[in-house]
Amino acid sequence: MYILADEPVPWMLLIILMIAPFFSTLMQLALSRSREFSADSEAVRLTEDPLSLASALEKIETYQWSWLEKIFIQPKRDPVPPILRTHPQVTDRVSRLKNLAAKM
């Protein structure tokens, strides 16, 4: 296939094709985070006890650390920005659950 020198290059199309996978990934991650929040809301609806769910999330977060990490690493160990995570931060989930408990 030969490309003629006098043919215009569709730069905008090339830029869109290069950026599209990145935005698609960001949308998938956002959808995953929103589904996690809806799963929490559904769990509150089923159990009617948001504070217990919040407590369970906090316990899972604490038990996730090994004893070496607890000694040598500060609690802020996750360098991944929230926009690139598949799950919301536990602190965000717990605060939403506590807000739901206050409304109930």
C-alpha positions, -999 to +999 in steps of 0.1 A: +000+000+000+014+033-010+006+066+006+007+096-016+025+127-004-003+150-014-030+131+006-040+149+038-035+130+071-066+128+093-048+140+125-080+143+145-090+107+137-056+095+147-057+114+180-091+100+188-080+065+180-050+069+203-070+084+232-102+062+230-088+031+248-077+053+277-111+069+281-128+035+277-107+021+306-115+051+328-152+046+321-149+009+330-132+017+363-158+043+371-186+018+364-169-007+387-167+018+415-203+029+411-214-008+412-194-013+444-213+016+460-246+001+448-237-032+462-231-015+496-265+002+493-282-031+485-264-048+515-278-020+537-313-026+523-310-063+530-294-062+565-308-028+577-276-024+596-251+000+579-229+004+609-221-033+610-212-033+573-190-002+579-173-020+609-167-051+587-151-030+560-128-014+585-118-047+600-111-062+566-089-031+559-069-036+591-064-073+587-052-068+551-019-055+564+009-078+573+028-072+606+058-060+587+038-034+568+023-022+600+057-017+615+077-002+586+051+014+562+029+044+569-009+038+566-010+056+532+006+028+512-016+029+481+001+051+454-027+045+429-049+076+424-086+070+431-096+075+395-075+044+385-089+021+411-115-006+405-129-003+440-136+029+460-114+037+490-126+020+521-128+053+539-153+066+512-174+035+515-174+037+553-184+073+553-213+066+529-225+038+551-223+060+582-243+087+564-269+061+555-270+051+592-276+087+602-305+090+577-321+057+590 
